Amino acid sequence: MGVYQRDERWMVYFWENGKRHDRSFGKGEAGHAKAVAFDESVKNKKSNTGNAVQPVVSSVQPVPVYMPAQVVVQQWVPPQPVQHGITLVELAEKFVDHLKASGSSERHIQSVSTHFKNQFLPVLGNKIVDSMSYANDIMPFIRHYQDAKSQTGKPVAMITINRYTDYLNAMFNFGITMGLCSVNPVKGRKKTKERPREVQINLKDVKKIMEHADKHVAWAMEVCFNLGLRPGVSELFAIKYSQIDWAKGTIKVYASKTKTYRTIPIAPDFLKKLKAKQKETKQGYVVEYHGKPVERMNKAYQAAVERAGIKVPTRMYDLRHLYATTMLTNGADLAAVSKLMGHSTITMTADTYYQYMVGEKERAVGLLPSLG
């Protein structure tokens, strides 16, 4: 029994003769009062008659088996075990609450919630978490997206599938730590190695794409390249003008990926552009569209790429790569670039970008003494 709302209508659910019934009492305060009164009457009837509200299910159920002689024999079937525990939806809700309590950004929380609603739940279903396994649930989940197509019509990249399982892994580990579940069906999965992706566009291509892009897309590209931000809600679409120290010419950026802050110097010319653009903001975000914050830009970026006639594959993340490679090819210090990129270790930067440090390997070899 209980009072609840559906489409602004006040409803009461109750059990009668082993079946659930839902009755509507209308909208507003009058509907609420009627619903409460009816709910109380049902509860009083139960207490007066002693009848159970919910049906009692016997632990064993007779199943009639019809024999040729028309004699009905009762065959006893052992009861099926009833699984209890937190469901996937319930765990996801608690995980989102945990992210809020931990101080994660609203954009990151929204991203996690959207992924769960649109990518995870439709494929995995709202199962009891402790009933899930890698073989029966996670493998089919991965295979589903390996066979699916992304918004661009291309196959979902392995790097995207790996991020999906990263989200799930974090959620299941949270559930175990909090004592909400006892299994992590993702545990033991060996990530498929992501093939290194070579950036094929150059600064000339970037300028051409910007010329054919919508105004807000071109501005987002310029911000991304000048600050080296991670495209998406974690950094590029999350930064606000309030994070800029105009006197020092720097911006403080929070990286949700590494859970760290980094301070990025801003080139004087671009600082002037930011100052001018600040007059157009409606909600304080550096990148906005019609006065509202942006959540995604993939389709708009790809449309600009097509209009520009760029034939090589590209994505907005390439601008972040160009930010690093342009500095390194012009002699920037590897450690400094690593800090600007927000990498957790300089090793990560070296593994990805050392090839762009023109002449460094030759200079190192030149330091060897002659043995002759």
N, C-alpha and C positions, 0 to 999 in steps of 0.2 A: 504494500500500500504506500501511496505517496502522492504529493502534489507536485506538479512540474509544469513548465511552459513549453508550448510548441507553436511556432508562428504567432506569438503574442497571445495565444489562447491558453487559458488555465485548464489543465488536465489532471485527472486522478487515475492512477492505475491500481487495480485490485485483483485478487484471485477468487474465482468462484467455480466450484466443481472441477478443480484441477486445471482451469484455464485462466490465462491472464486477460483482463478486460481493461480498456482505456476509454474514459468518458470525458467529453468536453463540456465546459461550463461557461464558455465565452471569454471576452476580453475585459481588461480593466479591473478596477477594484471590486465591482459587483461580481464579476466572474471569479475572482480570487476568493471572495467571501463564500460563494456557493461551493467552490471546490473544497475549501477547508471544512465547511460544514458537512459535506458528503463524506469526506475522508474520515472525519470524526465519527459519523454514524456507522460507517463500515467497521471501524475499530471497536466501537461499542458493541456492535452486533457480534463481533468475534469474541469479545471478552464475556458476553452474556451467554453465548451458545457453546463456547469452548471449541468451536470449529477452527481448524487450522486454516490460515490464509493461503498457504502454498500447499500444493499436493505433496503427499508423502509417497515416495517411490520405494517400493520394496527392493531389497538387495538382490532378490532373484525374481525372475518373471517367467511364468509358464507360457510356453509356445505350443499351440495346438498342432499336432501332426495327424493328418488324416490317413487312415489305413484303408486298404481295399474293402474290409468288412464294415466300413463306416463306423469303426470304433475310434473314438477320440482318446489319444493317450497324451498325458501331460509330460512333455520333455523339459527337464530342468536345465536352464542355460546359466552358466556362471556369470555373475554381474561383471560388467566392464568397469575397469578402474576409472574414476573421475579425476581428471588432472586439475590441480589447483595452482595458483601462482599468478604473478603479475603478467599482464598481456603486453604486447609490443607497443600498443598505443599508450598504455599507462606508463610504461618505462620511458617512452619518448617524452611524454609530458613532464615527468619528473626530471629528466635530463635537461630539458629546456629551462625548468625552474632553477636547476643547479647552475646553468650558464648565467642566468640573470643574477643569482645570488653571488656568483663569482666575479661579477663585473664585466662580463663579455659585452662587446658593443651590440647595440640594437640591430645593426645591419648583419652582424655575424649570427645572432640569434634568429633573425628572420630567415637567413640563408639556410640554417640547419632545419628550421621548421618547414620551409618550402621543400627542401630535399626530401624530408620524411613524408610529407603529404603527397608529393608528386612522383617521386622516384622509388621510395622504399616500400611504403604501405601497399600500393597497388600490386606490387610483385610478391612481396613476402606475406601479406595478409596479417590480420590481427590475431596472431597465435599466442599461446602461452609460451613465454620466453624459454622456460626450462624444458619445453618439448621440442625446441628447435635444435638443429644440428647442421654441421658444415655440409655433409653429404646431401641431406634432404632439403635444405633451405638456401644456404649461401652459394653453393655451386650452381643451382638453377638460377639464382639471382644474377650471378656473374654471367652465366651463359645467355640469359635474357638480354643483357645490355651489350654483350658481344655481338649479338645478332640484330640489335636495334639500330636505329639511325638517330643522329642528333638533330637539333633544330636546323642546322644547315643542310640536312639531307645526307650528310656523310656518316659513316659508321662511328659509333661512340668510341673515342680514343681510350686506350688502355690507361692513360694517366687519369682520365675522368673516372673510370671504373675503380681504380685504386683509391681515389679520393672518397668515393662512395663507401667502400669497405672501411676506410679510415674512420669515417663518421660513425659507422655501425660499431666498429671495434671500440671506439671511445665510449659510446653509449652503453654497450654491454659491460665493459670494464667498470664503468660507474655503477651499474646495477649490482655487480658482484661486491664492490667495495662497500656499498650501502646496505648489503644484505637483502636486496630486493629480488635477486635471482642467483642461481648457483652455476650457470653455464654461460660461456661466451662462444657461440657457434662460429665466430670468425677466427677464434684462436687456432693457431696451427697453420693458417693459410700462408703460403709463401707467395708474396707479391710477384706478379708477372713483371719481369724486367721491362722498364720503359725504354724504348729505343730513343737514343739521343736525337733531338730534333735540330736540324741545321736552319738557322735564320737565313733566308734567301733574299730579303729585301734590304735596301740601303737607304741612306738619308734622302737621296733623290726620289726614290719611290714613296717615301713617307710624305714628302712635300706634295707630290702629285695626288696621293690619296686625300690629303687634307684639302686640296683645291676642289675635290669632287665630293667632299663629305658635308653633311648637314652641319650647321654652325656649332651646335653643342658637341658633336662628335669631333670636329676639328679642334675645338678647345680642349676636350678631354685628352686627345692625342698629344697636344702640346704640353699639357700638365704632366702627363705620364712620362714623356721623354725628358723633360727638364728636371723632374724630381726622382725619376727611376722607381716609381711606385708600382706595386702589384695591382694590375687591373682588377676591378671587381669591388664588391662591397667591403672587403677587408681593409683596403687602403685607398685606392684612387677615388672611389665614390663615397668614402667615409670622411675624408678630410674637410675641415672647416677653416674659414678665414681666421677664426679665433685662435687657431693653432700656430699662426704666423707671428714671429717676433719681428716687427717691422724695423725696429731700431738695429737689430743684429743681422737682419736679412737671412733668417733661418726659419724652418718649420719643423715642429715636433710631431713625429708620426708614430702611431702605435701599430705594431705588427702583431695581429692576432695569431699568425702562424707560429711565431717564436715567443709570443707573450713578452715582448720587449718594446721599449721606446727607442727611437733613434732621431737624432737631430741632423737635418739636411740643410746645408748652405744653399742659398738661392742666388743664381746669377743676377747681377744688378739689373740688366735689361728685362729679364723675366719678372723680377720683383715689381718693376714699374707696371708691367702688364697685369699682374695680380692685383695691384692697387687700383687700377682702372676698372678691372672686372668686378671688384668688390661692390661697386655701386649698383650692379645689376642683380645681385643676389637677393632672394626672397626669404630663404630659410638658413642662410649662413654657410651653405655648402659651396665648395670651390667649383664643383661640377653639378649643374642643375639643368633640368629640361622643363621649360614653361614654369619656372619657379618652384619646381619640386625636385627632391633628390632622385638620383638615378640608381636603378638596381642592376641593369644589364644593358649591354650595348653591342653585343655580338652581331646581330642581324644588321644594324645600322652601319657598323664598321665594314662588314662584308659587302654590303650594297655599295659603299663608297669605293671599295677595292675593285669591284666589278665595273663601276662607272669610269674608274681611272684606267682601266685596261691592264691592270696588273695580273699577270698570268701565273706567277709562282704562289704557292700557298703561304698565307700570312694570317696572323691574329694580333690582337692588341698587345699581347704579352711580348711580342717582338720588339716593341718600343722600349721596354725595360732592358732587354738584351742589348739593344743599340746604345742605350744610355751607358752601359758598362763597357761595351767593346770600343765605343768611340773614345772614352777616357783612357782606356788601356793602350790603344794603338797610338795615342798621343803622349804616351809616357807616364801616365798616372801610376801612383803607387798601388800595388795589389791590396795591401792591408787597408788603405784608405777607401778603395772601391768596395771592398768587402763590408766595411762599416756602413757606407752609403746605401748599399743594397739591402742591408738588414740581415745578412747571412749569419747563421749561428756560429760558424767557424770559417776561418780563412781558407781551410782545405776545400770547403764547398765551392768557394769562389775560384780557387786555383784549378780544381778539377773541371770547372765549366768554362772558364775564360782565359786560362793561361796561354792558350794557343794564339790569342790575339795580342799578346805582348811582343810586338815585333822587335826582333833583334836581341831579346833577352837571353835566349839559349845560345846564340852565337857569342854574345858578350861573356857568358859564363864559361864557354869552352876556351875563349881567348885568355882567360885568367890562368889556365894551366901552364906550368913551367915546362921548358924544354928538357928532355932527358939526354939530348945529344951534346 
